[in-house]
Amino acid sequence: MATMLTRPSSSLLHLLHSTSSHLGASTDPSLASIRPFSRELGLRGLRRGLNYRRVGGQTRSMAAGAGIEGWGGEAQGRPEMLATAPYSPPSWASELHPVPPQFTSLGQFPTPIHRWHLPGLPKGTEVWIKRDDLTGMQLSGNKVRKLEFLMADAKAQGADCVITIGGIQSNHCRATAVAARYLGLDCHLILRTSRTVVEEDPGLEGNLLVERMVGAHVSLVSKEEYVQLGSMALGELLEKKLKAEGRKPYVIPVGGSNSLGTWGYVEFVRELQSQLEGGKVTGIKHFDDIVMACGSGGTTAGLALAAHLSNLGTKVHAYSVCDSPEYFYDYVQGLIDGLNAGVKSEDIVRIVNAKGLGYAMSTTEELKLVKEVAELTGVILDPVYSGKALHGMLKDMAENPSEWEGKKVLYVHTGGLLGMYDKVQQLLPLTGKWERFKIAETVLKEGDGKGKMF
């Protein structure tokens, strides 16, 4: 199937702009306000509205523990790859509602945990890393956990295609494109890029290569158009267009970050508990702190809420890579309110600003750290999320060493390796020198001219 690459038609763009005033979207064209997630037009109710949909007149949710026999309890395993199974929440999350009735097995779990010997740590601090970059599905990272619930919902609603939105190098969009193709669904992506290149073929760099290889339909919008309207309006307009063509689309929000997707990181905490209690992490029974990047809020919301409900006894730190802590406290609050959790986001997570120059914009210092960590430990971080978050964590530790001394810290690697390819030119001066292997003429003369590869 050939990849479809389109710009929205002039009539669609006219519809987008005429709709923006009705929806109350911001008219500020400042690129500084561009985010890899939607403000959802400032309406938390709309944001929540994407969490669950109605099918056949009934809400697709079940009361916790309602006799569901599927993935869930400690003695139960996961179904085979791509199978959809009933879902049971952990006992400590049974009061949350609505509970998703099912999930689709997309990932390779549990992800491993190992010691991570980082430079410049406070006295007695140990860092371990949980490799959610190894969840499978073509290196799709933390997105896999969310998509297990979102794609199951799409299938339950009879969707024949999915829509999602993100930046031109969105990890989430790439993961969604792969998951959709696994399950026999078409995928439509709205990708945000610069107005100077929005009319051009975006190429095959990084995540775009995977998206176009699996046949995703790619539509480009400029950053200014994205800021003017927001992701929700764009998604709804493409949804309307596809429905008019007789399709059955399912809209997945930016980053897969709604209350339904949040369940993916509720399951992360159940998995972590099992690893710790089962002696799967040598010498570790408890982590004092958990650290992660915060980019669209869903991973942060699910992990922080689950850590709180499960009495994990771990302080959760989220380093925001694209907006202020105040914005994310509000956004996370909307997600956990969508699960009727009855807790305040400020009470369950510490959010720290680590965006630096802005979303997907790397400083030389940040890239040097990514390179140094790769060279020292073999772990490659992506520059947009995990690299910025680690830079923020180490800066935090340097400025507040007493808060971290002697602590056992778990860092969650959320993936994003393909994002490195968008930073090749910046990385080139940092990656060391190469040289021509010189062979003396006398040595060459000794050869018989019949050199074999093996």
Backbone hydrogen bonds, N-H to C=O, Kabsch-Sander energy under -0.5 kcal/mol:
donor,donor_aa,acceptor,acceptor_aa,energy
5,L,3,T,-0.5
6,T,4,M,-0.5
6,T,218,V,-3.7
13,L,9,S,-2.8
14,H,10,S,-2.3
15,L,11,S,-2.1
16,L,12,L,-2.6
17,H,13,L,-2.5
18,S,14,H,-2.5
19,T,15,L,-1.6
20,S,16,L,-1.3
21,S,17,H,-0.7
22,H,18,S,-0.6
23,L,19,T,-2.0
24,G,20,S,-1.0
25,A,20,S,-2.1
33,S,30,S,-1.5
34,I,31,L,-1.6
42,G,39,R,-2.0
43,L,40,E,-2.1
44,R,42,G,-0.7
47,R,43,L,-1.9
48,R,44,R,-2.7
49,G,45,G,-1.7
50,L,46,L,-0.6
50,L,47,R,-1.1
51,N,48,R,-2.4
55,V,58,Q,-2.6
58,Q,55,V,-1.9
60,R,53,R,-1.3
61,S,59,T,-2.1
62,M,99,V,-1.7
66,A,63,A,-1.4
67,G,65,G,-2.1
70,G,68,I,-0.7
71,W,86,P,-1.6
76,Q,73,G,-1.9
82,L,105,S,-3.3
83,A,80,E,-2.1
85,A,103,F,-2.4
87,Y,101,P,-1.7
88,S,71,W,-2.3
93,A,90,P,-1.7
94,S,91,S,-1.3
96,L,93,A,-1.5
97,H,339,L,-1.8
99,V,62,M,-1.0
103,F,85,A,-2.0
104,T,148,E,-2.5
105,S,83,A,-2.8
106,L,104,T,-0.6
108,Q,135,T,-2.4
109,F,107,G,-0.7
114,H,129,I,-1.9
116,W,127,V,-2.9
118,L,116,W,-1.4
125,T,122,P,-2.0
126,E,407,K,-2.7
128,W,409,V,-3.3
129,I,114,H,-2.8
130,K,411,Y,-2.7
131,R,112,P,-2.8
131,R,129,I,-0.6
132,D,130,K,-2.0
132,D,413,H,-0.6
134,L,131,R,-1.8
135,T,132,D,-0.8
140,S,136,G,-2.3
142,N,414,T,-2.2
143,K,140,S,-1.3
144,V,141,G,-1.5
145,R,142,N,-0.6
146,K,142,N,-1.0
147,L,143,K,-2.6
148,E,144,V,-1.5
149,F,145,R,-0.6
149,F,146,K,-1.2
150,L,146,K,-2.0
151,M,147,L,-2.6
152,A,148,E,-0.6
153,D,149,F,-1.7
154,A,150,L,-2.1
155,K,151,M,-2.3
156,A,152,A,-2.1
157,Q,153,D,-1.6
158,G,155,K,-1.6
159,A,154,A,-2.3
160,D,248,K,-1.9
161,C,248,K,-1.2
162,V,186,D,-2.2
163,I,250,Y,-2.5
164,T,188,H,-2.0
166,G,190,I,-2.0
168,I,192,R,-1.3
170,S,167,G,-2.0
174,R,170,S,-1.6
175,A,171,N,-2.6
176,T,172,H,-2.7
177,A,173,C,-2.3
178,V,174,R,-2.0
179,A,175,A,-2.7
180,A,176,T,-2.7
181,R,177,A,-1.8
182,Y,178,V,-2.5
183,L,179,A,-1.5
184,G,181,R,-1.3
185,L,180,A,-3.1
186,D,160,D,-1.9
188,H,162,V,-2.9
189,L,187,C,-0.5
189,L,217,H,-3.3
190,I,164,T,-2.0
191,L,189,L,-0.6
191,L,219,S,-2.9
192,R,166,G,-2.4
193,T,221,V,-2.3
197,V,194,S,-1.4
198,V,194,S,-0.8
200,E,197,V,-2.1
208,L,205,E,-1.7
209,L,206,G,-1.1
210,V,206,G,-0.8
211,E,207,N,-2.4
212,R,208,L,-2.5
213,M,209,L,-2.0
214,V,210,V,-2.0
215,G,212,R,-0.9
216,A,211,E,-2.5
217,H,187,C,-3.0
218,V,4,M,-4.3
218,V,216,A,-0.7
219,S,189,L,-2.9
219,S,217,H,-0.5
220,L,6,T,-2.0
221,V,191,L,-2.3
223,K,193,T,-1.4
226,Y,222,S,-2.3
227,V,223,K,-2.7
228,Q,224,E,-2.3
229,L,225,E,-1.7
230,G,226,Y,-2.9
234,L,230,G,-1.6
235,G,231,S,-2.7
236,E,232,M,-2.5
237,L,233,A,-2.1
238,L,234,L,-2.0
239,E,235,G,-2.3
240,K,236,E,-2.3
241,K,237,L,-2.0
242,L,238,L,-2.6
243,K,239,E,-2.3
244,A,240,K,-2.0
245,E,241,K,-0.8
245,E,242,L,-0.6
246,G,243,K,-1.8
247,R,242,L,-2.5
250,Y,161,C,-1.3
252,I,163,I,-3.2
252,I,250,Y,-0.5
255,G,165,I,-0.5
256,G,253,P,-2.6
257,S,254,V,-1.6
258,N,256,G,-1.3
262,T,258,N,-1.7
263,W,259,S,-0.5
263,W,260,L,-1.3
264,G,261,G,-1.8
265,Y,262,T,-1.4
266,V,262,T,-0.8
267,E,263,W,-2.1
268,F,264,G,-0.9
269,V,265,Y,-1.1
270,R,266,V,-1.6
271,E,267,E,-2.6
272,L,268,F,-2.6
273,Q,269,V,-2.7
274,S,270,R,-2.1
275,Q,271,E,-2.1
276,L,272,L,-2.5
277,E,273,Q,-3.0
278,G,274,S,-1.8
279,G,276,L,-1.1
280,K,275,Q,-2.6
281,V,275,Q,-0.6
282,T,280,K,-0.6
284,I,281,V,-2.2
288,D,408,K,-2.0
289,D,408,K,-1.6
290,I,315,K,-2.6
291,V,410,L,-2.8
292,M,317,H,-1.7
294,C,319,Y,-2.3
295,G,293,A,-0.5
301,A,297,G,-2.5
302,G,298,G,-2.5
303,L,299,T,-2.5
304,A,300,T,-2.5
305,L,301,A,-2.2
306,A,302,G,-2.3
307,A,303,L,-2.6
308,H,304,A,-1.9
309,L,305,L,-2.7
310,S,306,A,-2.4
311,N,308,H,-1.0
312,L,307,A,-1.9
313,G,307,A,-0.5
315,K,288,D,-2.6
317,H,290,I,-3.1
318,A,350,R,-2.9
319,Y,292,M,-2.6
320,S,318,A,-0.8
320,S,352,V,-2.5
321,V,294,C,-2.2
328,F,324,S,-1.9
329,Y,325,P,-2.8
330,D,326,E,-1.8
331,Y,327,Y,-2.5
332,V,328,F,-3.2
333,Q,329,Y,-1.8
334,G,330,D,-1.8
335,L,331,Y,-1.7
336,I,332,V,-2.5
337,D,333,Q,-2.3
338,G,334,G,-1.4
339,L,336,I,-1.0
340,N,337,D,-1.8
341,A,336,I,-1.9
347,D,344,K,-1.3
348,I,344,K,-0.6
348,I,345,S,-1.4
349,V,345,S,-1.3
350,R,316,V,-2.6
351,I,349,V,-0.6
352,V,318,A,-2.8
354,A,320,S,-2.3
357,L,361,M,-0.5
358,G,355,K,-2.3
361,M,358,G,-2.0
362,S,360,A,-0.6
367,L,363,T,-2.1
368,K,364,T,-2.5
369,L,365,E,-1.8
370,V,366,E,-2.1
371,K,367,L,-2.4
372,E,368,K,-2.8
373,V,369,L,-2.9
374,A,370,V,-1.9
375,E,371,K,-2.4
376,L,372,E,-2.4
377,T,373,V,-2.7
378,G,373,V,-0.6
378,G,374,A,-1.8
379,V,373,V,-0.6
380,I,378,G,-0.6
381,L,379,V,-0.6
387,G,382,D,-2.9
389,A,385,Y,-2.6
390,L,386,S,-2.3
391,H,387,G,-2.2
392,G,388,K,-2.5
393,M,389,A,-2.5
394,L,390,L,-2.8
395,K,391,H,-2.0
396,D,392,G,-2.3
397,M,393,M,-2.7
398,A,394,L,-2.1
399,E,395,K,-2.0
400,N,396,D,-2.2
403,E,400,N,-1.4
404,W,401,P,-1.5
405,E,401,P,-1.8
406,G,123,K,-1.4
407,K,404,W,-2.1
409,V,126,E,-3.2
409,V,407,K,-0.6
410,L,289,D,-2.9
411,Y,128,W,-3.3
411,Y,409,V,-0.6
412,V,291,V,-2.9
413,H,130,K,-2.3
413,H,411,Y,-0.7
414,T,412,V,-0.8
416,G,139,L,-0.6
419,G,416,G,-1.8
420,M,417,L,-2.2
421,Y,418,L,-1.3
422,D,419,G,-1.1
423,K,420,M,-2.0
424,V,421,Y,-0.7
427,L,423,K,-2.4
428,L,424,V,-2.1
430,L,427,L,-2.0
431,T,427,L,-0.8
431,T,428,L,-1.0
438,K,436,R,-0.8
444,L,440,A,-2.1
445,K,441,E,-2.1
446,E,442,T,-0.7
446,E,443,V,-0.9
447,G,444,L,-1.4
